[in-house]
């Protein structure tokens, strides 16, 4: 469906979000880098995706650039990063972007031999992100999943599909993880998009060169007649995947999530406190959270 009103709200000079494409797990897997099919996009339609965050300063800068152009994107977050920076993850969700997952700690699953580790990486990323989002923000969590390094096998594909996740690969890469200049990232991205004419674009919100070139990329997409498609999914399918994939019980994951719950308590206290009271309320909440953490026997 068309979402042209968002562009009008920013003004006619903004890129805007052209339409929303709602996916089901049954639509996957997609992305020609790994698979035979991709999303049903018209010519000059682009899906913006960002991997590996959230990260302080860089992800917020990406969010600012997207907001300035009324653009919605999909963020494939790493579970351990989401657990470390739940406030940034929640800001991403509140801005209306779709949240996908990218494993617990960015392990290359096609190089990981232990089946239990592979499964816990996938499950851990999903559960950590769900916990870190908290409350109403969880509505933005989707069953969209991306393999780190785009490294997959048929067995991994079967596991992902069987548990209700949709594997989304890419059609166009930006090379923004390479040691090249922001101008070179922009040049390569536009050249590859022009050659293909449409597709799922891979970017990384943790990369400084991506932050630097993103405003220019969005303006150039507008100038070249590209239109942004925002990919979403049914939140009920996310609940199915969460139910299918057991939360990892290993000490490392549980310690990290206990710390995340501390941070969420502080964030909640600060949000509910009035002006001039947020620091004190947050401090009290933190003391309570730490006490509970010690009772769990998880504090080192």
N, C-alpha and C positions, 0 to 999 in steps of 0.2 A: 504494500500500500504506500501511497505517496506521503511524505512528511515535509513537503515544501514549505509549510508554515514556519518551520524552525529556521529556515534560511531567511524568510521574510523578517522574523524577529531580530535577526542580526543585521538586516539590511541587504539590499540586492548585491552588494559587493562580496558577501560571505559565500563560502563554498556550500555550506549547509549539508543536511542529510536528505538525500533524495527519496529513499524509501526504506522500509524495514522488511527483512526477509526472515520469517520465523521457521526454524528448522526443527526436525524431530530426529531422534537417534536413528530412526529407520532411514534417514536421508544419507547417512555416512557409509563409508568414509569418503572424504572429498579432498581435492588438491592435487594437481597434476605432478607436483614434485615427487609424490609417492604413489598416487593412485591413478586409475584410468579415467575417472570422472572428477568434475569439480562442481561448484555451485552454478545454479541456473542464472547467470548474469547476462544482461544485454551488453552490447558494445559500449565501451567507455564507462562501465560500472566497476567500482573498486570497493573492496572490503579491506579496511585498515585493521591490522592486528599487531599487537605489541607483546613481546615475550620477556620473561625473566624477572619482572618486578614483583612487588613494588620496591622502590628505592627512594630514600630521602632526597629532596631537591630535584632530582631528575624526573621522577614520575609526576610530581606536582607541576613541573614546567611543561611536560607533555600535556597534562590535563588543561593547563591554561591555554596552550596553543590550540587544542581541539575546541575548547569553549569559545575562543575568539572567533572561530569559523563555524560555530554551531554544528560540529561534527561529532558523531558517535562512533566508537570503535569497540573492538574486543580485546581484552587484556588476558593473556594466558599467564597466570601468576604461578610462581614457585611457592609451594606450601610453607617452607621455612622462612621465606621472605614475607609472606602474608602474616605469619605468626609473629615475626619481629616488628612489623610495621602495620598493625591493624588500622591505625588511624588513616594512613594513606590509602589502604585498600578500601576502607569505608567511604572515603572521599571519592574514589573512583566509582563506586557503586552509586553513591548519591547523585553523581553527575549524569547517571543514566547509561553508563557504559555496560556492556556485557562482560561478565567475569567467567573465563574458562580456566582450566587448570593445566599444569605443566610439570607434574610429579612433586614429590616432597622436597627433594634436594638437587634436582637437575641431573640425576644419574642418567647416563646413556644406557637405556634399557636393552638395546640390541647387543651391547657388550657385557651385560650383566648375566652371569650364568645361573645364579640361584633364583629359582622360580618364586620363592617366598619374598625375596628382596624386590623383585620386579613388581609383584602384586602389592607389597606394602608401599612402594614408591608411588604407585598410581592411587591407591586408597588414601595414603597419607596426605597427598597433595589436595585431594578433594575434601577430606574431613578438616584439615587445618584451615583451609580457606573458608569453609562453612562456619567454623567456630569463630574465626577472626572477623568475619563480616558482621556477625551478631544481629539480632532483631530483624527489623524490616529490610535491612540491606541484603539479606539472604535471597530476596526475590530476584536479585541480579545474577546470582550464581547459576550457571548453566551446566549441562552435561557435555559441553564442548571440551575436548581434550587434545593436547598437542604433545607429541613425543619430543623430548629434548634432542637437539641436533637433527631432528626429523628422522631419527634412527628407529626403525621398526622392523618387525618380522611378521610373518603370517600368524604365528602363534600369539604374538602380542596383539595383533589386530583382532583375533578371535576373542581374546580375553576382554579387551576393551568393549567390543560389541556385545558380548554375552552379559556384561554387567551394566548395560544401559548408557554407556558413554558414546559420543560421536567423535571419531578421530578427524580432526581438521588439519590437513597439511597446508601447503601454500602453492600458489601459481607463480609468484614473482618474488625474488629475493632482492634485498637492498644492499647487501654486503656491509651493513652498518656495524657489524662486529669486527670487521677487519681494520687494520691500522692505516686508514686512509682519511683524507680530509672530509669535513662536512660537505664541501662543494662536490667532491668526487662521489660521495654517497648519493647526493641529489642527482648528479648526472647519470649515474648507473641506474638508479631507480626509475627515472623518467624514460630513459632509453629502453629499458626492459618492458615497462608498461606500454610504451608506444608500440613496441614490436608485437606484443601479445594483444593489446587493445582492451584488456579488462583483466580482472582476477583478484585473488586473495593476495594481499601484499604483506610480506614479513618485515617487521621493524622490531626494535628493542628499546623499551623505555628506560633501560639502565645505562644506555650508551650516551656519552656526552656529545658525540657527533650527531646523533639522532635528535637530541634536544636542540642543538644549534641549527640544524637544517630544516626541522619540521615546519616552522612557519612559512618558509619559502616553498617547501613542497606543497603545502596546502594551497597556497596562492597560485602556484604553477598548475596544479590540477584543475583549479577553477578556470584558469586562462586557456587550458587545452581542452576544455569541454568535458572533463571527467565528472562523474556523479558518484556520490558516496552511498553505499548500501550498508545499513546497520543490521547485523545478524543477531537474532535473539533465539530463545528456545523456551519451551514450556517448563515452568518451575516444577511441575509435578514429575517430569522426567528426571529432574535433578534429585528429587526425593527418592525415586526408584533406585538411582545409582548409589546414593548414600546408604540405602538399605541393603543393597547387594554387596557393597564393599565394606568389610569390617574395618573399624578404626584400629590402626596399629597399636599394640600394647607394649611395644619395646620401650625401655627406659628413656632413650633419647627423645623419642616422639612425645612421650607423656610429660617429661620435664619441660620441653618446649611449650606444650599446650598449657601446662599449669602457669607458666610465665605469661603466656598470652592472655589467659583469663585474668591475671593480675592487672595487666594493662587495660583490659576492657572495663574492669571495675573502676579504675582511675578515670578513664575516659568518660564513663557514665556519670561519675561523681562530678567531674569538671563541667560536663554539659548541663547538669541539673543545678549547679551552684550559681548564685547571682554574681554580678560584677564585684570584684574584690574578694570573693570568697572561693574562687576556683582552686587556687593553690592550696589553701588550708584544707578544703574538702578533699582534694586529691591526695594530700599527704595522709589524712586520716584513713582514706580508703586503701592507700598503699600499705599502711601498717597492718590493717586487717587482712589484706590479701597475703602479705608476707607471713603473717601468723598462720593462716590456713595452709600456706605452702610448706611451712616447717612441719605442720601436723601430718601432711602427706608423706613426710620422710623423703622429699625430693630435693630439698635445698642442699647445695654443696658448700 
